[in-house]
Amino acid sequence: MTPLQSWSVDAVNLPEHANNAIHTDAGARAAGFPGALVAGVTTYAYLTHAPAMAWEMSWLTGGGAEVRFRHPVLDAERVDVLVDPDDAEAVTATVGGAPRAEARFGRTAEALEERDGPALDPIEFVVDSTWCDYGLRAGDDCPLYLQHDIAHPTSWPRIANQFCHEQLVDGSWIHVRSRIAHHGVAPRGSRLRATARVAARFDSRAGERAVLDVRIDADTVPVASLEHEAIIRLRS
């Protein structure tokens, strides 16, 4: 099995995330941060570079990931993605040696339990080129997505975040963790349909949190399932 490899990238704050104020300088400063936070899914793109380069399509079609965001990455910071010397499937995104996000990848996805909870409105759209070149625009130069004309694996937590942004929050909010199971890939031009349930809502020191159970199909074929947690209302 090809081992995961460490790599480095300069963080990019993509303009499509500005609808969440935390990804703008003004909104981030109002929430107590020194500058605009890079989207968690962008940091996740940097983490996915390792398994995508090592395991290629086998990971994209049937692998999985668990990612947790410890501290934010700021726009233009140098991110070093390091493989854990004691766990060959674990990587950490660091800035100046300090951990920012952690992920553990598997070549085989663990099944995610479907749980009851209030259903959110489904999301439907057609995959266009912006979903395929997302990683490249963010700094992930893995060639697979453009070679195969498929959506980047950040698409799955991006869609889960869309449920949060459009249906659960009314201000700044933060994506904190996801468990992701891949079931297939979504070619450009395919129609995606995502459904979600709010499996849990609870208070924490940082604010109110929600855990979503998300299922995503491409042309009626399952491509991903997620357990997705976000702080949907930041504590003042």
N, C-alpha and C positions, 0 to 999 in steps of 0.2 A: 504494500500500500504506500503510495506516495505521501511523504510527510508534509504537514503544514509548514509554511515558511513565514518568517517575520518580514515585515516591510514597513515603509514610512511614506507619509503623504502630508501635504499642507491642507488643512481643513478649509472647505469652501461653504459659505452660507448661501444656498441657492435661493433665488428670488421668489420661487413659488411657495416658500414657507412663510412669507411675510404676513399671511393672513392670521398667523398666530403671533401676537405682539411680542412674545418672548424671543422671537427670532429677528427682532429689530433692536437697534441700539436704544431707542426711547423706551420701548416696552420692557426690555431686559433691565434697564437701569431703574425703572419704576418698581420692578420686582426685586431689586437689591443686587443685581449682577453688574459687573463693570462694563459689559458690552453685549452685543447680540450673541445669543446661544445658537450654535449649529444644531440643526434638527437631529434628533436621536436616530432617525432613519438614515441620515447621512453618515453618522458615526457607525451605524450598523453596516452600511455599504463598505466602509473601510475594513471592518471585521470580516465580512464575507469574502473579501479578496482571497484570503488564505484557503478556505475549503474549495472555492470555485476554481482556483488555479491548480490545486492539488488533485481534486476528485472530479472536476469537470461536470459533465452532464449527469453522472450518477448521483451527485449530491443535489443538483437542481431538480431532478425528477423524483427523488425518493429519500433525500436526506432530511435533516432537521437541525434546529438550533434552539438554544436558550440564551437570551441576552438580557443583561441587566445594566442599567445606566446609573453609575455611582455619583458622578459629578459632571457638569456640562463641559463640553468643548466649545471654545470661543472661535469666532471667525478668524481665519489665517493662522491659527496655532499649528505648530508642527506636531503631528500625531504619529507615534511609533506603535505599531501593532506587533506585539511580542508573543511568541508561542511559549506556553508554560513548560519549563524543562522537566517538570514532574508529571505532566498530563499532556500527551501529544495531541489531544483534540480540543484543548482550551487555549484561548488567546485573550490578551488584554490590550485595550487601547490606552496608551499613556501619553501624557504631555509633560515634558520635563522630568520624566521618571515617575510622575504621580498617576495612579490609575484613574481612568475616566469611565471606562465601560469594559465589561467582561462578557465573554461568550464561550459556550461549549457547543461544538458541532458534532453531529453524528452522521455517518454514511447511511444509516437507516433511521427513519423518523419514528419516534415514540408516538403511539396513538393518544390523541387528546380526547378526554371525556366530554361529551355534549351535556351541558347542564341547562336546567330550566332558568327562566328569568324573563323580564319584560323584553319583548322584541323591539328592535329599532327598525326604522324604514330601510328597506334594501337599497343598495347602491348598484347601479348598472352603468356601464360605459364600454366603449370600444377602445382596445389598446392601440395607442398611436406611438410614434417614434419617441416621444418624451419619456415614455415608460421603459423603452429599450435602452436609451442612452443616458438614463439617470446617473448611473455609476460613473460613466465617462465624464459627464459634466461636473460631477462632484469630486473627481480625482481618482476614481477606481478604474485603472486601465486594463482590467481583465477583458480579453477580446471576445469571450463566448457569446455575449448578449447581442452584439452586432453581427457576429458570424452566423448565428442561428436565428436572428431577427426575433428575439423573445424578450419578454419583460424581465427586468432586473429583479432579483429576489427581495430587494427593498420594497417592491410593489405591495407585498402582503402586509407588512406593518404600516405602510403608507395608507392603505385602504382602511385598516383598523383605526388609524389616527383620524381619517376622514369622518368615521362614525362619531368619534369623540368631538371633533371640532364643530361638526354641523348639527349634532343632536344632543350633546351633553354639556357643553361649556358655554360660558358667556364672557370670557376674559382670557387672560394668560393661563396656560396649563402646561404640564410636562409629562411626556411619555417616560415611564420608568422601567418597564420590563416587558418581554414577550417570550412565549414558547411558540415555536413555529414548526409545523410539519409540512413538508413538501409532498405533493401527490402527483405533480406534473408541471408542465411549463405552459405559458400563455403566449402564443405567437402574435406578432403585430397583426392587427385586423380582427382578432378574436373578440367576442363580446363577453365581458366579465360581469358576473352577478355575485354580489356579496351580501350575506345575511349576518346579523349579529344579535346576540342577547346580552343583557346586563346580568352577568352571573352573580355579581356582588357589588355593594357600595358600602364604604366604611370611612370613618374619620382616622386621620393620622396626625402626627406632629406637623407635617408639611401641609396638610389640608385634606379635603375630601377626595377619596380615591374611588375609582370604578374599575372593575375587572370585566372584560368583554369576552364572550365566546364567539369567534368569527369563523365563518365558512365561506370559501371563495371557489366559484366554478368559472371555467372558460369554455364557452360554447357547450354548456351543460355538463362538462366533465370536471370533477373536482381537481383543483390545483394546489390548494393550501388550506390549512386550518390553524387557528391561533388561539392562545390564551393571552390577552393583551391588557396590561394594567397602566393606568395613567392617573396622575393627580389632576382632577378636573376642576378643582377650585382651590387655588393657593391660599394658604393662611397668611393674613396680613402680618 
